[in-house]
Amino acid sequence: MTALFADLGGRLVWTDRLDLDVQGISLHDPRVGPSVIANLSGREGRWWTLRSTLAHELCHVLLDRVAAAPLGVASRRKRRDAIEQRANAFGVYFLAPREGVRRFLMDRGSRPYEIDRNDVHALMNHFGMGKDAATAHLRNLDWITRAQRDDLLAQRYPAEPDLDADSPHADPDRAAFLQLGVDLERLGLVAPAIT
């Protein structure tokens, strides 16, 4: 996501100084272009929520700005107005496109309305999303019913804490490179380079 913002000419700023309620802010200054401020506070080590925030803010940058006027959109938790709901949907479909989800589940041998917690966990890991977003997406894609979603949300997943292990902040070798400003997407090259 950080590389995508760079490719699009947008600026991405990380901060931990915003209220916990604010997940991200989209700004457009006609002189410098679009910028996104991503809030690191209140994430509880859940790196995949940052990916969702960046995808959400990308919607605001692409669809909600007017080049002739500055834009400032603060995306808050639990906000339900139309512009935020559209950005939430955009973010989820951007990270896990309908056809990609279908292909992934079919390749696993999964079928609609027969999804179990292992399927959900695999989907979470593959697309880098949390349990709430993954199950809501499966519901919207008509792979599970509302009752199945409620059941899947209530379950503990086989290796649920392993999602944290994928966080670049969880590996002290990679954490040093994060402090140097290495893009998250390039951190996968750290271990082979050190070896």
C-alpha atoms as a printed R data frame, in Angstrom:
    type eleno elety resid chain resno       x       y      z
1   ATOM     1    CA   MET     A     1   0.000   0.000  0.000
2   ATOM     2    CA   THR     A     2   2.820   2.413  0.784
3   ATOM     3    CA   ALA     A     3   4.416   1.732 -2.605
4   ATOM     4    CA   LEU     A     4   1.056   2.315 -4.300
5   ATOM     5    CA   PHE     A     5   0.699   5.713 -2.634
6   ATOM     6    CA   ALA     A     6   4.215   6.602 -3.763
7   ATOM     7    CA   ASP     A     7   3.444   5.466 -7.334
8   ATOM     8    CA   LEU     A     8   0.313   7.621 -7.345
9   ATOM     9    CA   GLY     A     9   2.302  10.648 -6.214
10  ATOM    10    CA   GLY     A    10   0.568  10.805 -2.859
11  ATOM    11    CA   ARG     A    11   2.180  11.500  0.465
12  ATOM    12    CA   LEU     A    12   1.718   9.089  3.318
13  ATOM    13    CA   VAL     A    13   2.284  10.258  6.883
14  ATOM    14    CA   TRP     A    14   2.284   7.948  9.913
15  ATOM    15    CA   THR     A    15   1.358   9.384 13.307
16  ATOM    16    CA   ASP     A    16   0.392   8.252 16.774
17  ATOM    17    CA   ARG     A    17  -0.807  11.693 17.888
18  ATOM    18    CA   LEU     A    18  -4.421  11.606 16.728
19  ATOM    19    CA   ASP     A    19  -7.420  10.649 18.846
20  ATOM    20    CA   LEU     A    20  -8.019   6.894 18.959
21  ATOM    21    CA   ASP     A    21 -11.347   7.516 17.234
22  ATOM    22    CA   VAL     A    22  -9.636   8.848 14.077
23  ATOM    23    CA   GLN     A    23  -8.229   6.073 11.905
24  ATOM    24    CA   GLY     A    24  -6.999   8.221  9.048
25  ATOM    25    CA   ILE     A    25  -7.262  11.593  7.383
26  ATOM    26    CA   SER     A    26  -7.287  12.361  3.662
27  ATOM    27    CA   LEU     A    27  -6.057  15.757  2.601
28  ATOM    28    CA   HIS     A    28  -5.665  17.459 -0.742
29  ATOM    29    CA   ASP     A    29  -3.636  20.592 -1.069
30  ATOM    30    CA   PRO     A    30  -3.828  21.748 -4.705
31  ATOM    31    CA   ARG     A    31  -0.193  22.876 -4.462
32  ATOM    32    CA   VAL     A    32   1.264  19.521 -3.340
33  ATOM    33    CA   GLY     A    33  -1.423  16.963 -4.171
34  ATOM    34    CA   PRO     A    34  -3.097  14.287 -2.074
35  ATOM    35    CA   SER     A    35  -1.845  13.203  1.337
36  ATOM    36    CA   VAL     A    36  -3.010  10.597  3.806
37  ATOM    37    CA   ILE     A    37  -2.336  10.619  7.515
38  ATOM    38    CA   ALA     A    38  -2.600   7.122  9.000
39  ATOM    39    CA   ASN     A    39  -3.127   6.846 12.748
40  ATOM    40    CA   LEU     A    40  -1.008   4.171 14.430
41  ATOM    41    CA   SER     A    41  -2.740   4.662 17.805
42  ATOM    42    CA   GLY     A    42  -5.274   2.156 19.034
43  ATOM    43    CA   ARG     A    43  -4.264  -0.584 16.595
44  ATOM    44    CA   GLU     A    44  -3.283  -3.061 19.312
45  ATOM    45    CA   GLY     A    45  -0.577  -4.470 17.026
46  ATOM    46    CA   ARG     A    46  -3.063  -5.252 14.290
47  ATOM    47    CA   TRP     A    47  -1.109  -4.266 11.193
48  ATOM    48    CA   TRP     A    48  -3.882  -5.386  8.843
49  ATOM    49    CA   THR     A    49  -6.086  -2.567 10.128
50  ATOM    50    CA   LEU     A    50  -3.540  -0.113  8.711
51  ATOM    51    CA   ARG     A    51  -3.864  -1.755  5.291
52  ATOM    52    CA   SER     A    52  -7.636  -1.345  5.522
53  ATOM    53    CA   THR     A    53  -7.268   2.284  6.577
54  ATOM    54    CA   LEU     A    54  -4.952   3.026  3.648
55  ATOM    55    CA   ALA     A    55  -7.335   1.384  1.180
56  ATOM    56    CA   HIS     A    56 -10.235   3.327  2.721
57  ATOM    57    CA   GLU     A    57  -8.331   6.613  2.474
58  ATOM    58    CA   LEU     A    58  -7.358   5.778 -1.115
59  ATOM    59    CA   CYS     A    59 -11.066   5.924 -1.948
60  ATOM    60    CA   HIS     A    60 -11.279   9.420 -0.490
61  ATOM    61    CA   VAL     A    61  -8.187  10.475 -2.440
62  ATOM    62    CA   LEU     A    62  -9.459   9.060 -5.737
63  ATOM    63    CA   LEU     A    63 -13.172   9.782 -5.543
64  ATOM    64    CA   ASP     A    64 -13.874  12.479 -2.989
65  ATOM    65    CA   ARG     A    65 -11.409  15.225 -3.734
66  ATOM    66    CA   VAL     A    66 -12.006  18.236 -5.882
67  ATOM    67    CA   ALA     A    67  -8.739  19.396 -7.415
68  ATOM    68    CA   ALA     A    68  -9.706  23.064 -7.145
69  ATOM    69    CA   ALA     A    69 -10.500  22.937 -3.434
70  ATOM    70    CA   PRO     A    70  -8.734  21.455 -0.409
71  ATOM    71    CA   LEU     A    71 -10.243  18.309  1.000
72  ATOM    72    CA   GLY     A    72 -10.043  17.141  4.549
73  ATOM    73    CA   VAL     A    73 -11.844  13.918  5.447
74  ATOM    74    CA   ALA     A    74 -11.329  12.412  8.891
75  ATOM    75    CA   SER     A    75 -12.287   8.742  8.914
76  ATOM    76    CA   ARG     A    76 -13.613   7.742 12.327
77  ATOM    77    CA   ARG     A    77 -14.467   4.379 13.822
78  ATOM    78    CA   LYS     A    78 -18.115   3.347 13.598
79  ATOM    79    CA   ARG     A    79 -19.051   6.280 11.340
80  ATOM    80    CA   ARG     A    80 -21.965   5.246  9.126
81  ATOM    81    CA   ASP     A    81 -22.600   8.130  6.726
82  ATOM    82    CA   ALA     A    82 -22.718   7.372  2.994
83  ATOM    83    CA   ILE     A    83 -19.248   8.658  2.117
84  ATOM    84    CA   GLU     A    84 -17.637   6.529  4.847
85  ATOM    85    CA   GLN     A    85 -19.638   3.415  3.976
86  ATOM    86    CA   ARG     A    86 -18.591   3.762  0.333
87  ATOM    87    CA   ALA     A    87 -14.930   4.177  1.354
88  ATOM    88    CA   ASN     A    88 -15.202   1.097  3.601
89  ATOM    89    CA   ALA     A    89 -16.653  -0.947  0.748
90  ATOM    90    CA   PHE     A    90 -14.047   0.362 -1.690
91  ATOM    91    CA   GLY     A    91 -11.259  -0.560  0.717
92  ATOM    92    CA   VAL     A    92 -12.456  -4.127  1.238
93  ATOM    93    CA   TYR     A    93 -13.103  -4.769 -2.461
94  ATOM    94    CA   PHE     A    94  -9.750  -3.170 -3.331
95  ATOM    95    CA   LEU     A    95  -7.842  -5.447 -0.941
96  ATOM    96    CA   ALA     A    96  -9.922  -8.558 -1.674
97  ATOM    97    CA   PRO     A    97 -11.628  -8.316 -5.083
98  ATOM    98    CA   ARG     A    98 -14.732 -10.434 -5.643
99  ATOM    99    CA   GLU     A    99 -13.081 -12.635 -8.272
100 ATOM   100    CA   GLY     A   100  -9.920 -13.026 -6.190
101 ATOM   101    CA   VAL     A   101 -11.921 -14.200 -3.185
102 ATOM   102    CA   ARG     A   102 -13.952 -16.595 -5.336
103 ATOM   103    CA   ARG     A   103 -10.849 -18.057 -6.957
104 ATOM   104    CA   PHE     A   104  -9.021 -18.357 -3.632
105 ATOM   105    CA   LEU     A   105 -11.911 -20.183 -1.954
106 ATOM   106    CA   MET     A   106 -12.618 -22.418 -4.960
107 ATOM   107    CA   ASP     A   107  -8.930 -23.387 -5.128
108 ATOM   108    CA   ARG     A   108  -9.235 -24.454 -1.483
109 ATOM   109    CA   GLY     A   109 -12.219 -26.626 -2.407
110 ATOM   110    CA   SER     A   110 -14.604 -24.371 -0.483
111 ATOM   111    CA   ARG     A   111 -18.187 -23.839 -1.550
112 ATOM   112    CA   PRO     A   112 -20.719 -21.108 -0.778
113 ATOM   113    CA   TYR     A   113 -22.537 -21.571  2.548
114 ATOM   114    CA   GLU     A   114 -20.040 -24.280  3.585
115 ATOM   115    CA   ILE     A   115 -17.317 -21.932  4.826
116 ATOM   116    CA   ASP     A   116 -15.651 -22.839  8.110
117 ATOM   117    CA   ARG     A   117 -13.253 -20.997 10.391
118 ATOM   118    CA   ASN     A   118 -10.231 -22.470  8.594
119 ATOM   119    CA   ASP     A   119 -11.446 -20.953  5.327
120 ATOM   120    CA   VAL     A   120 -11.934 -17.590  7.025
121 ATOM   121    CA   HIS     A   121  -8.503 -17.745  8.642
122 ATOM   122    CA   ALA     A   122  -6.856 -18.617  5.312
123 ATOM   123    CA   LEU     A   123  -8.709 -15.738  3.657
124 ATOM   124    CA   MET     A   124  -7.571 -13.360  6.407
125 ATOM   125    CA   ASN     A   125  -3.943 -14.382  5.936
126 ATOM   126    CA   HIS     A   126  -4.056 -14.375  2.148
127 ATOM   127    CA   PHE     A   127  -5.654 -10.947  1.751
128 ATOM   128    CA   GLY     A   128  -4.256  -9.393  4.939
129 ATOM   129    CA   MET     A   129  -7.521  -8.496  6.609
130 ATOM   130    CA   GLY     A   130  -9.100  -8.939 10.012
131 ATOM   131    CA   LYS     A   131 -11.828 -11.377 11.030
132 ATOM   132    CA   ASP     A   132 -14.576  -8.751 11.117
133 ATOM   133    CA   ALA     A   133 -13.762  -7.434  7.625
134 ATOM   134    CA   ALA     A   134 -13.269 -10.930  6.173
135 ATOM   135    CA   THR     A   135 -16.589 -12.268  7.465
136 ATOM   136    CA   ALA     A   136 -18.502  -9.117  6.475
137 ATOM   137    CA   HIS     A   137 -16.982  -9.389  3.000
138 ATOM   138    CA   LEU     A   138 -17.972 -13.064  2.730
139 ATOM   139    CA   ARG     A   139 -21.509 -12.089  3.758
140 ATOM   140    CA   ASN     A   140 -21.665  -9.313  1.155
141 ATOM   141    CA   LEU     A   141 -20.283 -11.648 -1.522
142 ATOM   142    CA   ASP     A   142 -23.042 -14.151 -0.646
143 ATOM   143    CA   TRP     A   143 -20.648 -16.876  0.517
144 ATOM   144    CA   ILE     A   144 -22.171 -17.053  4.020
145 ATOM   145    CA   THR     A   145 -25.455 -16.135  5.676
146 ATOM   146    CA   ARG     A   146 -25.853 -13.581  8.452
147 ATOM   147    CA   ALA     A   147 -26.235 -16.408 10.994
148 ATOM   148    CA   GLN     A   148 -23.067 -18.092  9.685
149 ATOM   149    CA   ARG     A   149 -21.203 -14.805  9.987
150 ATOM   150    CA   ASP     A   150 -22.307 -14.402 13.597
151 ATOM   151    CA   ASP     A   151 -21.113 -17.951 14.320
152 ATOM   152    CA   LEU     A   152 -17.760 -17.394 12.562
153 ATOM   153    CA   LEU     A   153 -17.202 -14.129 14.454
154 ATOM   154    CA   ALA     A   154 -17.778 -15.881 17.775
155 ATOM   155    CA   GLN     A   155 -15.170 -18.574 17.084
156 ATOM   156    CA   ARG     A   156 -11.501 -18.493 17.996
157 ATOM   157    CA   TYR     A   157  -9.302 -19.209 15.027
158 ATOM   158    CA   PRO     A   158  -6.652 -21.967 14.948
159 ATOM   159    CA   ALA     A   159  -3.694 -19.604 14.732
160 ATOM   160    CA   GLU     A   160  -5.353 -16.229 15.229
161 ATOM   161    CA   PRO     A   161  -2.358 -14.743 17.096
162 ATOM   162    CA   ASP     A   162  -0.101 -15.689 14.164
163 ATOM   163    CA   LEU     A   163  -1.448 -12.670 12.292
164 ATOM   164    CA   ASP     A   164   0.593 -10.539 14.690
165 ATOM   165    CA   ALA     A   165   3.730 -12.514 13.814
166 ATOM   166    CA   ASP     A   166   3.427 -11.211 10.256
167 ATOM   167    CA   SER     A   167   3.672  -7.661 11.499
168 ATOM   168    CA   PRO     A   168   7.001  -6.068 10.612
169 ATOM   169    CA   HIS     A   169   7.009  -4.580 14.111
170 ATOM   170    CA   ALA     A   170   7.075  -8.100 15.636
171 ATOM   171    CA   ASP     A   171  10.507  -8.935 14.188
172 ATOM   172    CA   PRO     A   172  13.351  -7.052 15.891
173 ATOM   173    CA   ASP     A   173  15.612  -7.515 12.837
174 ATOM   174    CA   ARG     A   174  13.050  -5.821 10.603
175 ATOM   175    CA   ALA     A   175  12.042  -3.212 13.199
176 ATOM   176    CA   ALA     A   176  15.456  -1.571 12.871
177 ATOM   177    CA   PHE     A   177  14.914  -1.205  9.128
178 ATOM   178    CA   LEU     A   178  11.464   0.290  9.732
179 ATOM   179    CA   GLN     A   179  13.104   2.989 11.828
180 ATOM   180    CA   LEU     A   180  15.448   3.694  8.899
181 ATOM   181    CA   GLY     A   181  12.410   4.332  6.692
182 ATOM   182    CA   VAL     A   182  12.427   1.138  4.593
183 ATOM   183    CA   ASP     A   183   9.014   0.600  2.957
184 ATOM   184    CA   LEU     A   184   6.917  -2.147  4.536
185 ATOM   185    CA   GLU     A   185   6.694  -3.963  1.192
186 ATOM   186    CA   ARG     A   186  10.498  -4.192  0.977
187 ATOM   187    CA   LEU     A   187  10.990  -5.612  4.456
188 ATOM   188    CA   GLY     A   188  10.608  -9.137  3.070
189 ATOM   189    CA   LEU     A   189  14.034  -8.664  1.508
190 ATOM   190    CA   VAL     A   190  15.713  -8.012  4.872
191 ATOM   191    CA   ALA     A   191  16.151 -11.644  5.991
192 ATOM   192    CA   PRO     A   192  17.625 -12.843  2.648
193 ATOM   193    CA   ALA     A   193  19.899  -9.811  2.536
194 ATOM   194    CA   ILE     A   194  21.203 -10.445  6.050
195 ATOM   195    CA   THR     A   195  21.658 -14.152  5.300
